Amino acid sequence: MPPVLIDLLVVLIILIAIILIAAWLLAGRATRRWKPDPACTPDTYHLPFEHVTFTARDGVRLGGRLTGEQGRRPVVIFCAGLFGSMDGDTGLVPAFYKAGFDVLQFDWRGHGISDGQRVTLGIDESKDLVGAIDFLQARGVKRIGLLGFSMGAGVALRVAAQDERARCIIADGANRHLFHVIQEAFRSRIGLALKPFAWLVVKFIELRLGGISLDEASPLGEVGKISPRPVLFIHGGSDPFVSLADQEALFAACGDPKTLWRVEGAGHREAEKVEPEAYRERVTGFFKANL
């Protein structure tokens, strides 16, 4: 073989190795245990709350907080986004408390104060949310709503499709499939979707998770089962991770009654940041009307 071809072959092998290593490392980053967000408890806002623990449907111990009067008030479960913890959403709790709701926050497995050493990107997390509903039901709570953020929005939609104890759902920033999220993330950062590399990352994530298909985490095929319970979809018009096409696909797949609120100029989970007053009015108003 000519020396120049040998050199080209070596370069090609090195490039392939770099691509494989990069994809493997990204897959590891996506599934590893994450530290909590900066501490922010309801006590910061002088609200009554208690620390609670309960188990997911598969026995994983989860930690959380129940804020409110803990009487006959309806309860909204906050479903946090990926890579964060319940602390990141506590700023919304005062508005719900004032509107007459108790709020259950908790950390997903592999996050914050909960057990678990890996994140399954919405697959096993559905067992966490069902465990949270079980916990509230054991306490006699009958009116339960779900407010999900990003990954938590997808989990909320999938669980609600199978569990009628969730009376109504708000999905803030739900995505169609992680494969699409990765493509859109690359597109927003470098102008290219890098579809083959995104596919490779997804396959390595599935490999790290023991062969689980990330198709299981997609809410697209499940949202149609939620009807006739109401769903409010919230999306940013400039979301770098969830394309407008994917936003429309999720909304179209959902049965009535449903509402889509798209905030122009807002990125991923930035509707509250761009329209804070309108956001609080809409989300609390939705639960007032349906719980």
FIBA-386485 format. One record per residue (C-alpha): x, y, z; residue number from 1; residue in three letters. Coordinates in steps of 0.001 Angstrom, whole numbers, plus 500000, padded with zeros to 6 digits. Example, Ala and Ser with C-alpha at 12.3 -4.5 7.8 and 13.67 -1.06 7.14 Angstrom:
BEGIN
512300_495500_507800_1_ALA
513670_498940_507140_2_SER
This chain:
BEGIN
500000_500000_500000_1_MET
501374_503450_499092_2_PRO
502572_505510_502080_3_PRO
500019_508249_501354_4_VAL
497147_505755_501621_5_LEU
498564_504398_504852_6_ILE
498669_507947_506236_7_ASP
495092_508569_505156_8_LEU
493992_505300_506745_9_LEU
495693_506219_510021_10_VAL
494025_509640_509998_11_VAL
490648_508017_509285_12_LEU
491070_505545_512132_13_ILE
492033_508354_514498_14_ILE
488996_510416_513461_15_LEU
486663_507463_513939_16_ILE
488194_506792_517362_17_ALA
487728_510429_518371_18_ILE
484092_510374_517251_19_ILE
483379_507151_519140_20_LEU
485079_508391_522306_21_ILE
483233_511722_522154_22_ALA
479875_509995_521709_23_ALA
480614_507564_524542_24_TRP
481590_510394_526898_25_LEU
478481_512403_526027_26_LEU
476354_509328_526683_27_ALA
478028_508935_530058_28_GLY
477431_512557_530931_29_ARG
473742_512224_530091_30_ALA
473209_509198_532334_31_THR
475412_509954_535335_32_ARG
474194_511050_538746_33_ARG
473783_514815_539086_34_TRP
474295_517199_541978_35_LYS
471384_519309_543265_36_PRO
470713_522843_542121_37_ASP
471598_525610_544597_38_PRO
469488_525116_547706_39_ALA
466114_526858_547640_40_CYS
463408_525561_549959_41_THR
459875_526780_550697_42_PRO
461307_528074_553967_43_ASP
463001_530751_551865_44_THR
459500_532110_551217_45_TYR
458249_531441_554762_46_HIS
455893_528698_553611_47_LEU
454915_525668_555716_48_PRO
456362_522401_554433_49_PHE
457652_519014_555476_50_GLU
460426_516815_554182_51_HIS
459043_513564_552822_52_VAL
460371_510269_551520_53_THR
458600_507658_549458_54_PHE
459467_504887_547041_55_THR
459186_504602_543305_56_ALA
457194_501694_541909_57_ARG
460425_499679_541618_58_ASP
461513_500426_545192_59_GLY
464008_503276_544668_60_VAL
463915_505667_547634_61_ARG
463042_509237_546684_62_LEU
463235_512430_548711_63_GLY
461043_515476_548413_64_GLY
459064_518263_550049_65_ARG
455343_518774_550529_66_LEU
454434_522435_550840_67_THR
451094_523759_552032_68_GLY
448277_523164_554487_69_GLU
448230_519392_553924_70_GLN
444508_519223_554424_71_GLY
441831_519049_551765_72_ARG
443582_521255_549245_73_ARG
444404_519840_545809_74_PRO
448062_519007_545193_75_VAL
450173_519811_542161_76_VAL
453224_517616_541639_77_ILE
456214_519433_540183_78_PHE
458205_517210_537805_79_CYS
461684_518689_537455_80_ALA
463778_518805_534324_81_GLY
466836_516717_533538_82_LEU
470154_517523_535261_83_PHE
468483_519629_537933_84_GLY
466760_519039_541242_85_SER
463551_520120_542902_86_MET
465282_523246_544249_87_ASP
465359_524822_540806_88_GLY
461554_525092_540644_89_ASP
460843_526286_544192_90_THR
460419_529879_543026_91_GLY
457034_528900_541577_92_LEU
455724_527375_544803_93_VAL
454546_530650_546455_94_PRO
452191_531387_543556_95_ALA
450611_527945_543896_96_PHE
450349_528223_547677_97_TYR
448634_531589_547331_98_LYS
446277_530175_544698_99_ALA
445106_527432_547068_100_GLY
447276_524465_546130_101_PHE
449706_522309_548019_102_ASP
452835_521375_546057_103_VAL
454822_518144_546067_104_LEU
458390_518497_544830_105_GLN
460796_515596_544638_106_PHE
464118_514619_543123_107_ASP
464221_512028_540372_108_TRP
466375_508950_540863_109_ARG
470010_509841_540318_110_GLY
469323_513467_541260_111_HIS
469609_515521_544429_112_GLY
468684_513742_547650_113_ILE
467089_510695_546019_114_SER
468790_507326_545644_115_ASP
469984_505859_542385_116_GLY
473253_506172_540501_117_GLN
472038_506669_536971_118_ARG
469526_508694_534999_119_VAL
467348_506938_532421_120_THR
466192_510115_530641_121_LEU
462510_509631_531379_122_GLY
462106_505846_531187_123_ILE
462416_504601_534776_124_ASP
461579_508103_536015_125_GLU
457957_507296_535187_126_SER
458084_504852_538109_127_LYS
459236_507727_540308_128_ASP
456219_509844_539387_129_LEU
453789_506972_539901_130_VAL
455383_506518_543323_131_GLY
454738_510191_544070_132_ALA
451080_509759_543136_133_ILE
450906_506632_545313_134_ASP
452343_508649_548206_135_PHE
449691_511357_547884_136_LEU
446892_508839_547488_137_GLN
448000_507096_550687_138_ALA
447576_510441_552418_139_ARG
444043_510770_551148_140_GLY
444704_513282_548380_141_VAL
442197_512859_545560_142_LYS
442741_515956_543432_143_ARG
446185_515678_541801_144_ILE
447605_517697_538931_145_GLY
450984_517459_537214_146_LEU
453305_520290_536193_147_LEU
456240_518932_534224_148_GLY
459319_520752_532994_149_PHE
461373_519547_530002_150_SER
462138_515858_530659_151_MET
459667_515999_533532_152_GLY
457010_517208_531095_153_ALA
457508_514122_528956_154_GLY
457336_511875_532009_155_VAL
454161_513623_533196_156_ALA
452483_513104_529821_157_LEU
453427_509427_529667_158_ARG
452319_508716_533243_159_VAL
449055_510618_532839_160_ALA
448280_508550_529754_161_ALA
448289_505426_531945_162_GLN
447226_506778_535349_163_ASP
443853_508487_535605_164_GLU
444637_509717_539114_165_ARG
446358_512642_537378_166_ALA
443395_514878_536636_167_ARG
445137_517470_534483_168_CYS
448610_518126_533126_169_ILE
450792_521071_532156_170_ILE
453767_520154_529989_171_ALA
456342_522948_529863_172_ASP
458992_522231_527233_173_GLY
458162_518586_526505_174_ALA
460227_517045_523725_175_ASN
459271_514450_521134_176_ARG
462431_512305_521358_177_HIS
465943_512719_522742_178_LEU
467347_512052_519269_179_PHE
465640_515219_518043_180_HIS
466810_517175_521087_181_VAL
470445_516284_520425_182_ILE
470120_517231_516758_183_GLN
468552_520583_517604_184_GLU
471210_521251_520229_185_ALA
473947_520741_517631_186_PHE
472046_522830_515103_187_ARG
471697_525738_517512_188_SER
475375_525659_518471_189_ARG
477217_524930_515231_190_ILE
474554_525250_512557_191_GLY
474540_521523_511709_192_LEU
472245_518804_513076_193_ALA
474971_516121_512865_194_LEU
472300_513458_512550_195_LYS
474699_510461_512364_196_PRO
476581_511624_515465_197_PHE
473321_512290_517326_198_ALA
472183_508771_516417_199_TRP
475482_507389_517751_200_LEU
475103_509241_521050_201_VAL
471581_507851_521451_202_VAL
472788_504310_520764_203_LYS
475599_504671_523300_204_PHE
473112_505979_525871_205_ILE
470955_502939_525258_206_GLU
474016_500726_525616_207_LEU
474941_502365_528934_208_ARG
471369_501789_530111_209_LEU
471559_498098_529411_210_GLY
469892_498048_526032_211_GLY
466775_500055_526934_212_ILE
465323_501838_523908_213_SER
464916_505589_524334_214_LEU
461774_505282_522238_215_ASP
460147_504325_525540_216_GLU
460740_507841_526847_217_ALA
458896_509520_523985_218_SER
455418_510820_524912_219_PRO
454323_511123_521275_220_LEU
452561_507770_521090_221_GLY
451007_508143_524550_222_GLU
449498_511637_524742_223_VAL
446388_510639_522825_224_GLY
445359_508426_525749_225_LYS
445086_511333_528210_226_ILE
441797_512640_526815_227_SER
439280_513657_528153_228_PRO
441522_515072_530872_229_ARG
442855_518521_529931_230_PRO
446440_519252_528882_231_VAL
448206_522610_528561_232_LEU
451365_522625_526458_233_PHE
453824_525481_527025_234_ILE
456671_526043_524597_235_HIS
459207_528712_523738_236_GLY
458997_530066_520223_237_GLY
462805_530062_520082_238_SER
463428_526772_521860_239_ASP
466876_525540_520759_240_PRO
466111_521937_521752_241_PHE
462468_521356_520782_242_VAL
461700_522416_517214_243_SER
458411_524030_516241_244_LEU
457654_520915_514195_245_ALA
458057_518700_517264_246_ASP
455946_521087_519341_247_GLN
453164_520865_516771_248_GLU
453492_517075_516515_249_ALA
452994_516602_520262_250_LEU
450048_518963_520307_251_PHE
448428_517278_517303_252_ALA
448817_513824_518844_253_ALA
447056_514881_522047_254_CYS
443291_514581_522325_255_GLY
440898_517302_523449_256_ASP
440654_519301_525602_257_PRO
444096_520760_524944_258_LYS
445743_524162_524705_259_THR
449070_525291_523300_260_LEU
450701_528449_524639_261_TRP
453792_529358_522678_262_ARG
455784_532299_524012_263_VAL
457621_534074_521238_264_GLU
461217_534972_522017_265_GLY
461434_532341_524763_266_ALA
463986_529539_524674_267_GLY
463759_526163_526350_268_HIS
461714_526447_529552_269_ARG
461963_530230_529350_270_GLU
458252_531061_529115_271_ALA
458252_531915_532810_272_GLU
461347_534075_532363_273_LYS
459946_536004_529378_274_VAL
456344_536332_530635_275_GLU
456551_535820_534426_276_PRO
453192_537303_535407_277_GLU
451293_535726_532535_278_ALA
452992_532405_533227_279_TYR
451917_532296_536857_280_ARG
448386_533375_535980_281_GLU
448057_530754_533273_282_ARG
449436_527800_535195_283_VAL
447573_528493_538424_284_THR
444433_529398_536471_285_GLY
444618_526097_534583_286_PHE
444727_524103_537804_287_PHE
441991_526194_539401_288_LYS
439744_525406_536464_289_ALA
440537_521690_536408_290_ASN
441292_520625_539994_291_LEU
